[in-house]
């Protein structure tokens, strides 16, 4: 099976696996799923997703604060 579709699927899977950052939150989810159950792991993953969203919102907010500061202080 030497088709472009096979190459596309393999490339897509490799890209998805290559972009998963194995940070402390993701490792905690994996460890919880291995040590306890998939239900606990799913609950931890949901909470971890909410934490990641909160971190992104804080980063956006601080970016806007820094932008406003730089716009008002052109000498910097």
Residue pairs with C-beta under 8 A, 6 or more apart in sequence:
20 26
25 48
25 51
25 52
26 48
28 44
28 48
29 41
29 44
29 45
29 48
30 41
32 40
32 41
32 44
33 40
33 41
69 76
70 76
